[in-house]
């Protein structure tokens, strides 16, 4: 049986983007116990593309590990679909799933899952024996090379119980790479590691992405998540809009989820202008580029250019010093002369939160309004933006 080549573009799902490698559509996972049914995942829709390094971040109990189990085929959704290339994982039998997973996906478990009766070398060779991807004569040499890459040279013939937790995790990473899979998934891969070993593991992940693989890492550590090129935030079994989580990294995940649900889409055609007053309390750019301008004579004064993931929140901005124009830490005046947004050459998509919705969130905050307001100010202070060559609109 040949390895399934990814990505497969010949038979994509109707609503799956052609450049997607992994697509989860309307995924629900319900667990039942004596107390009743409990939804751990609530209608997940997400795609992952080739050559991405993605972190899935969320607090304990948010559903991160369950989501990873859906993507690896370790568990099946109660409803919805999981598609990787042309394979629908939830339709495969356990035998088919084991073969597919061994050939196409490397998994780094949070608690290693090394077989205690096998040496580290034998643990790394085992997936190669099972899947027959690597020729038999080359397996030991490949396993030794992988163990050397994770700095376990000299420990190859030791059993898992004879090495440290960090060394076991490093061996688990080597095992995940054994069959050179196109996808690598890791569940809290550095949670049991010292700083130096954690840095080694992350460097290996980055090298795998640079070589063309897709790496998906589950973590609750925001600092660790920031090493990935893309962050997917999960809160209470639901996904936060990625543009909103990118624009407001200091805001609690539960609040980000509430903003995602309440924000309304706004679309501007090329050249269209939108008064700041029409934005509401805040807006996040999700697609395209928009200029922030201020009415002036003889022509509007350009202040900043916002890219996808940038935040516009007039109520938190103060009058900018002239020399600071072009930085999002500038403040936008709320009184005349008026401020407005202007779409550039392509259509612009925004998600806008009305003032009434913001006030409702502030009132419902269990720690009061100030932490949320401080988080929004911090996000504005660190917001990236660009300057135009002219400096004016």
DRENVOSE-847551 format. One record per residue (C-alpha): residue number from 1; x, y, z; residue in three letters. Coordinates in pm, whole numbers. Layout:
REM DRENVOSE-847551
i_c1_c2_c3_aa
NUM_X_Y_Z_ALA
...
REM end
This chain:
REM DRENVOSE-847551
i_c1_c2_c3_aa
1_0_0_0_UNK
2_144_333_-105_UNK
3_154_637_119_UNK
4_-134_879_72_UNK
5_17_1188_-89_UNK
6_-80_1522_64_UNK
7_-226_1760_-19_UNK
8_-471_1599_-263_UNK
9_-657_1855_-473_UNK
10_-848_1627_-705_UNK
11_-1135_1542_-472_UNK
12_-1172_1831_-227_UNK
13_-1485_1887_-27_UNK
14_-1717_2142_-186_UNK
15_-1648_2399_86_UNK
16_-1281_2306_136_UNK
17_-1032_2559_6_UNK
18_-815_2411_-271_UNK
19_-495_2492_-78_UNK
20_-612_2321_244_UNK
21_-443_2004_366_UNK
22_-663_1941_669_UNK
23_-1029_2040_691_UNK
24_-1262_1997_988_UNK
25_-1624_2084_909_UNK
26_-1899_2126_1172_UNK
27_-1718_1888_1407_UNK
28_-1907_1811_1727_UNK
29_-1782_1575_1996_UNK
30_-2021_1474_2271_UNK
31_-1926_1265_2572_UNK
32_-2186_1095_2787_UNK
33_-2169_994_3150_UNK
34_-2404_939_3441_UNK
35_-2468_1313_3462_UNK
36_-2575_1332_3099_UNK
37_-2430_1447_2768_UNK
38_-2154_1709_2744_UNK
39_-2033_1876_2425_UNK
40_-1653_1909_2431_UNK
41_-1632_2040_2072_UNK
42_-1916_2256_1944_UNK
43_-1927_2288_1566_UNK
44_-1558_2330_1484_UNK
45_-1474_2463_1137_UNK
46_-1103_2503_1067_UNK
47_-850_2439_791_UNK
48_-475_2387_799_UNK
49_-255_2440_494_UNK
50_67_2273_380_UNK
51_396_2396_530_UNK
52_223_2571_824_UNK
53_342_2582_1184_UNK
54_19_2625_1381_UNK
55_-36_2637_1754_UNK
56_-373_2543_1902_UNK
57_-396_2732_2230_UNK
58_-650_2726_2509_UNK
59_-691_2676_2880_UNK
60_-718_2331_3036_UNK
61_-1058_2185_2953_UNK
62_-1107_2398_2642_UNK
63_-1109_2091_2413_UNK
64_-756_2113_2268_UNK
65_-660_1749_2313_UNK
66_-1001_1633_2190_UNK
67_-956_1844_1877_UNK
68_-616_1685_1824_UNK
69_-771_1341_1862_UNK
70_-1017_1427_1584_UNK
71_-732_1526_1350_UNK
72_-527_1216_1425_UNK
73_-816_971_1403_UNK
74_-757_853_1760_UNK
75_-1120_945_1822_UNK
76_-1413_1014_1590_UNK
77_-1653_1311_1590_UNK
78_-2010_1265_1704_UNK
79_-2105_1462_1394_UNK
80_-1922_1655_1122_UNK
81_-1634_1556_895_UNK
82_-1256_1534_922_UNK
83_-1077_1538_585_UNK
84_-703_1520_525_UNK
85_-620_1532_156_UNK
86_-867_1288_3_UNK
87_-904_1076_318_UNK
88_-1211_1115_541_UNK
89_-1070_990_870_UNK
90_-1402_934_1043_UNK
91_-1500_679_773_UNK
92_-1192_456_809_UNK
93_-1191_136_1010_UNK
94_-947_104_1301_UNK
95_-712_-107_1087_UNK
96_-724_134_794_UNK
97_-679_429_1030_UNK
98_-372_274_1194_UNK
99_-203_217_859_UNK
100_-295_562_728_UNK
101_-179_735_1045_UNK
102_151_547_1055_UNK
103_236_650_701_UNK
104_111_1009_701_UNK
105_116_1151_1051_UNK
106_368_1167_1333_UNK
107_223_1216_1681_UNK
108_405_1347_1988_UNK
109_196_1258_2293_UNK
110_198_1466_2609_UNK
111_304_1166_2820_UNK
112_541_1008_2566_UNK
113_364_669_2519_UNK
114_695_489_2468_UNK
115_679_110_2501_UNK
116_863_32_2827_UNK
117_990_-309_2717_UNK
118_1169_-163_2412_UNK
119_1486_47_2408_UNK
120_1472_402_2273_UNK
121_1623_276_1948_UNK
122_1363_0_1919_UNK
123_1082_246_1994_UNK
124_1193_462_1701_UNK
125_1234_164_1467_UNK
126_890_21_1552_UNK
127_682_260_1330_UNK
128_912_183_1038_UNK
129_861_-191_1090_UNK
130_486_-143_1110_UNK
131_442_72_799_UNK
132_720_-51_567_UNK
133_783_300_438_UNK
134_1157_286_506_UNK
135_1352_-10_359_UNK
136_1442_-265_629_UNK
137_1816_-226_571_UNK
138_1796_149_638_UNK
139_1577_154_949_UNK
140_1837_125_1222_UNK
141_2059_389_1063_UNK
142_1765_626_1028_UNK
143_1659_569_1389_UNK
144_2014_635_1511_UNK
145_2028_957_1307_UNK
146_1696_1076_1450_UNK
147_1805_1003_1806_UNK
148_2125_1195_1743_UNK
149_1920_1488_1608_UNK
150_1729_1508_1937_UNK
151_2055_1480_2134_UNK
152_2011_1122_2253_UNK
153_2330_985_2106_UNK
154_2468_736_2358_UNK
155_2125_660_2503_UNK
156_1998_447_2213_UNK
157_2006_117_2401_UNK
158_1855_243_2726_UNK
159_1498_168_2824_UNK
160_1251_455_2881_UNK
161_1253_406_3259_UNK
162_1631_459_3262_UNK
163_1622_811_3114_UNK
164_1468_1141_3222_UNK
165_1124_1268_3125_UNK
166_1281_1519_2891_UNK
167_1483_1247_2720_UNK
168_1170_1035_2685_UNK
169_992_1326_2517_UNK
170_1288_1377_2285_UNK
171_1272_1008_2193_UNK
172_899_1046_2128_UNK
173_976_1327_1882_UNK
174_1230_1104_1705_UNK
175_969_827_1684_UNK
176_712_1068_1538_UNK
177_959_1153_1259_UNK
178_1048_790_1187_UNK
179_844_750_868_UNK
180_911_1107_748_UNK
181_537_1197_764_UNK
182_401_1510_593_UNK
183_212_1607_911_UNK
184_343_1630_1266_UNK
185_105_1689_1558_UNK
186_214_1743_1917_UNK
187_10_1758_2238_UNK
188_179_1983_2497_UNK
189_521_1867_2370_UNK
190_727_2082_2608_UNK
191_512_2061_2920_UNK
192_753_1819_3091_UNK
193_1078_1962_2959_UNK
194_1349_2192_3088_UNK
195_1406_2517_2899_UNK
196_1701_2390_2695_UNK
197_1527_2070_2581_UNK
198_1207_2262_2505_UNK
199_1404_2497_2282_UNK
200_1560_2197_2104_UNK
201_1216_2046_2035_UNK
202_1080_2376_1902_UNK
203_1383_2416_1678_UNK
204_1320_2068_1537_UNK
205_956_2161_1468_UNK
206_1065_2478_1290_UNK
207_1315_2281_1082_UNK
208_1041_2036_984_UNK
209_822_2324_863_UNK
210_1116_2467_668_UNK
211_1157_2127_499_UNK
212_794_2133_382_UNK
213_599_1964_660_UNK
214_292_2084_848_UNK
215_328_2105_1226_UNK
216_28_2145_1458_UNK
217_113_2197_1825_UNK
218_-137_2202_2111_UNK
219_-38_2413_2411_UNK
220_-176_2626_2692_UNK
221_139_2841_2697_UNK
222_89_3169_2508_UNK
223_466_3233_2490_UNK
224_521_2892_2332_UNK
225_224_2941_2098_UNK
226_377_3264_1971_UNK
227_663_3065_1814_UNK
228_416_2932_1557_UNK
229_333_3137_1249_UNK
230_-39_3099_1317_UNK
231_-236_3066_1641_UNK
232_-578_2901_1669_UNK
233_-754_2982_1997_UNK
234_-1002_2738_2147_UNK
235_-1236_2842_2430_UNK
236_-1502_2619_2586_UNK
237_-1506_2391_2282_UNK
238_-1543_2672_2026_UNK
239_-1295_2851_1801_UNK
240_-1224_3220_1841_UNK
241_-1212_3419_1518_UNK
242_-841_3423_1426_UNK
243_-831_3791_1330_UNK
244_-986_3887_1663_UNK
245_-746_3672_1866_UNK
246_-454_3817_1668_UNK
247_-569_4175_1726_UNK
248_-639_4128_2097_UNK
249_-374_3888_2229_UNK
250_-395_4029_2583_UNK
251_-769_3963_2620_UNK
252_-900_3654_2801_UNK
253_-1006_3371_2569_UNK
254_-1363_3363_2700_UNK
255_-1400_3733_2619_UNK
256_-1246_3683_2274_UNK
257_-1507_3414_2209_UNK
258_-1786_3652_2315_UNK
259_-1648_3924_2085_UNK
260_-1628_3671_1799_UNK
261_-1994_3584_1845_UNK
262_-2118_3943_1875_UNK
263_-1905_4118_1613_UNK
264_-2081_4200_1285_UNK
265_-1916_4190_942_UNK
266_-1859_4510_743_UNK
267_-1738_4508_382_UNK
268_-1591_4811_208_UNK
269_-1533_4824_-167_UNK
270_-1211_4972_-300_UNK
271_-1196_5342_-220_UNK
272_-1503_5340_6_UNK
273_-1483_5547_323_UNK
274_-1636_5468_662_UNK
275_-1663_5729_942_UNK
276_-1507_5617_1268_UNK
277_-1841_5679_1437_UNK
278_-1998_5408_1220_UNK
279_-1745_5148_1335_UNK
280_-1883_5123_1687_UNK
281_-1659_5046_1984_UNK
282_-1390_4861_1791_UNK
283_-1322_4682_1463_UNK
284_-1071_4423_1344_UNK
285_-949_4397_985_UNK
286_-998_4041_861_UNK
287_-909_4085_492_UNK
288_-757_4359_277_UNK
289_-593_4685_385_UNK
290_-753_5003_514_UNK
291_-609_5350_576_UNK
292_-694_5552_885_UNK
293_-734_5915_778_UNK
294_-833_6244_939_UNK
295_-1029_6520_769_UNK
296_-804_6815_692_UNK
297_-745_7078_428_UNK
298_-644_7083_152_UNK
299_-671_6702_170_UNK
300_-721_6432_435_UNK
301_-426_6355_657_UNK
302_-308_5994_653_UNK
303_-247_5843_998_UNK
304_-193_5468_963_UNK
305_-249_5165_742_UNK
306_-413_4863_900_UNK
307_-350_4509_780_UNK
308_-545_4188_855_UNK
309_-541_4126_1231_UNK
310_-508_4497_1314_UNK
311_-739_4669_1561_UNK
312_-920_5002_1526_UNK
313_-1070_5128_1852_UNK
314_-1138_5504_1850_UNK
315_-1267_5530_2206_UNK
316_-930_5423_2351_UNK
317_-717_5652_2137_UNK
318_-592_5995_2231_UNK
319_-455_6282_2024_UNK
320_-128_6172_1860_UNK
321_195_6368_1870_UNK
322_274_6472_1514_UNK
323_605_6283_1516_UNK
324_432_5955_1602_UNK
325_208_5931_1298_UNK
326_240_5586_1139_UNK
327_243_5394_1466_UNK
328_-70_5225_1595_UNK
329_16_5349_1942_UNK
330_-92_5687_1810_UNK
331_-433_5797_1923_UNK
332_-709_5891_1688_UNK
333_-904_6209_1778_UNK
334_-1266_6144_1861_UNK
335_-1381_6503_1812_UNK
336_-1382_6702_1483_UNK
337_-1181_6704_1265_UNK
338_-1332_6360_1207_UNK
339_-1146_6033_1150_UNK
340_-1249_5778_887_UNK
341_-1137_5451_731_UNK
342_-1066_5422_360_UNK
343_-1040_5089_177_UNK
344_-746_5051_-61_UNK
345_-745_4888_-403_UNK
346_-920_4569_-298_UNK
347_-1234_4511_-91_UNK
348_-1183_4520_285_UNK
349_-1358_4300_541_UNK
350_-1397_4407_903_UNK
351_-1556_4262_1214_UNK
352_-1709_4543_1420_UNK
353_-1833_4537_1778_UNK
354_-2113_4779_1864_UNK
355_-2080_5002_2168_UNK
356_-2380_4836_2334_UNK
357_-2222_4492_2293_UNK
358_-1895_4615_2438_UNK
359_-2072_4766_2738_UNK
360_-2251_4435_2791_UNK
361_-1918_4251_2791_UNK
362_-1765_4500_3032_UNK
363_-2061_4470_3267_UNK
364_-2050_4089_3258_UNK
365_-1676_4065_3323_UNK
366_-1619_3880_3653_UNK
367_-1309_4091_3725_UNK
368_-1460_4422_3622_UNK
369_-1419_4642_3318_UNK
370_-1064_4767_3382_UNK
371_-870_4450_3288_UNK
372_-1047_4431_2951_UNK
373_-991_4800_2882_UNK
374_-624_4765_2981_UNK
375_-588_4462_2750_UNK
376_-736_4657_2458_UNK
377_-498_4948_2524_UNK
378_-204_4708_2538_UNK
379_-310_4553_2207_UNK
380_-330_4898_2046_UNK
381_11_4994_2182_UNK
382_174_4694_2015_UNK
383_-31_4689_1696_UNK
384_176_4663_1376_UNK
385_93_4891_1087_UNK
386_271_5042_787_UNK
387_345_5386_652_UNK
388_269_5499_298_UNK
389_538_5651_83_UNK
390_353_5980_76_UNK
391_268_5984_445_UNK
392_-76_6131_359_UNK
393_-396_6004_206_UNK
REM end
